[in-house]
Amino acid sequence: MRKFFINRVILALTVVIVLAAVVTAAVALATDSNPFLEIFRPHKGDPNIVLVVNGELIRGEVIRQASQLGLLYGTVTPPDFEVRQLAPDEAKLIAVRAVLRSAAAYTEAKYRGIQVSIEEAQRITDYQRSLVEKAKTDPELSKTSQETLKAFKAMVKASGLSEEEWWKQQLEKTRQVTYETKLRHQVLGQLPSDATNMQPMEYWERFVDGLVAKAKIEVRDKTLKPLVDQALAKVRD
């Protein structure tokens, strides 16, 4: 049976980021003329671009941050879901795999005409921030609050930004995650007849594997090529 690796950071951050997975949510937007997004959008001449997936430009810092979060949280694997710490190379491989999946899903959502407005993303981001602020002022510091704050501080530290700068950048990330979420809802709402015996999330994982397998990928940082090749080997078998 196929094993699905689940980054533990996703479990922690569902408290902070509604609708979302995390480590995957960092591919920059390539459309829209909103001047706010221009601050964060990578450009073709950006020397920090390490991957291009279906035309989407991905900075090296995205993979670096995802790797750091993987090292902090480790991973869990079924069936017992015990936490297992990751070696640096393994964390980087999981980060590369996650970014490829995120970019492939995002571009598919755009291709299908799925829409996410700036206002919609802003509402979700504001809600995320309210959860963090609530956790900060929780007088009993419940387990949920502890996990929320731990995850939030880890993400801010990995980004190298101040909290305020991180929240500004989060709008872009939230919007991309919402594209992916809407795509997932659309795909799972239209399951083909031959997939009715499959668990919905298993079908979604395989669907995204297919997107990655056929994606047009350019590796600009040659040190990432072995990792990209490993990630593609898993979905092209």
Secondary structure in CASP SS format (residue, H / E / C, confidence):
PFRMAT SS
TARGET T0000
AUTHOR 0000-0000-0000
METHOD secondary structure of the structure
MODEL  1
M C 1.00
R C 1.00
K C 1.00
F C 1.00
F C 1.00
I E 1.00
N E 1.00
R H 1.00
V H 1.00
I H 1.00
L H 1.00
A H 1.00
L H 1.00
T C 1.00
V C 1.00
V C 1.00
I C 1.00
V C 1.00
L C 1.00
A C 1.00
A C 1.00
V C 1.00
V C 1.00
T C 1.00
A C 1.00
A C 1.00
V C 1.00
A C 1.00
L C 1.00
A C 1.00
T C 1.00
D C 1.00
S C 1.00
N C 1.00
P H 1.00
F H 1.00
L H 1.00
E H 1.00
I C 1.00
F C 1.00
R C 1.00
P C 1.00
H C 1.00
K C 1.00
G C 1.00
D C 1.00
P C 1.00
N C 1.00
I E 1.00
V E 1.00
L E 1.00
V E 1.00
V E 1.00
N C 1.00
G C 1.00
E E 1.00
L E 1.00
I E 1.00
R E 1.00
G H 1.00
E H 1.00
V H 1.00
I H 1.00
R H 1.00
Q H 1.00
A H 1.00
S H 1.00
Q H 1.00
L H 1.00
G H 1.00
L H 1.00
L H 1.00
Y H 1.00
G C 1.00
T E 1.00
V E 1.00
T E 1.00
P C 1.00
P C 1.00
D C 1.00
F C 1.00
E E 1.00
V E 1.00
R E 1.00
Q C 1.00
L C 1.00
A C 1.00
P H 1.00
D H 1.00
E H 1.00
A H 1.00
K H 1.00
L H 1.00
I H 1.00
A H 1.00
V H 1.00
R H 1.00
A H 1.00
V H 1.00
L H 1.00
R H 1.00
S H 1.00
A H 1.00
A H 1.00
A H 1.00
Y H 1.00
T H 1.00
E H 1.00
A H 1.00
K H 1.00
Y H 1.00
R C 1.00
G C 1.00
I C 1.00
Q C 1.00
V C 1.00
S C 1.00
I H 1.00
E H 1.00
E H 1.00
A H 1.00
Q H 1.00
R H 1.00
I H 1.00
T H 1.00
D H 1.00
Y H 1.00
Q H 1.00
R H 1.00
S H 1.00
L H 1.00
V H 1.00
E H 1.00
K H 1.00
A H 1.00
K H 1.00
T C 1.00
D C 1.00
P C 1.00
E C 1.00
L C 1.00
S C 1.00
K H 1.00
T H 1.00
S H 1.00
Q H 1.00
E H 1.00
T H 1.00
L H 1.00
K H 1.00
A H 1.00
F H 1.00
K H 1.00
A H 1.00
M H 1.00
V H 1.00
K H 1.00
A H 1.00
S H 1.00
G C 1.00
L C 1.00
S C 1.00
E H 1.00
E H 1.00
E H 1.00
W H 1.00
W H 1.00
K H 1.00
Q H 1.00
Q H 1.00
L H 1.00
E H 1.00
K H 1.00
T H 1.00
R H 1.00
Q H 1.00
V H 1.00
T H 1.00
Y H 1.00
E H 1.00
T H 1.00
K H 1.00
L H 1.00
R H 1.00
H H 1.00
Q H 1.00
V H 1.00
L H 1.00
G C 1.00
Q C 1.00
L C 1.00
P C 1.00
S H 1.00
D H 1.00
A H 1.00
T C 1.00
N C 1.00
M C 1.00
Q C 1.00
P H 1.00
M H 1.00
E H 1.00
Y H 1.00
W H 1.00
E H 1.00
R H 1.00
F H 1.00
V H 1.00
D H 1.00
G H 1.00
L H 1.00
V H 1.00
A H 1.00
K H 1.00
A C 1.00
K C 1.00
I E 1.00
E E 1.00
V E 1.00
R C 1.00
D C 1.00
K H 1.00
T H 1.00
L H 1.00
K H 1.00
P H 1.00
L H 1.00
V H 1.00
D H 1.00
Q H 1.00
A H 1.00
L H 1.00
A H 1.00
K H 1.00
V H 1.00
R H 1.00
D C 1.00
END
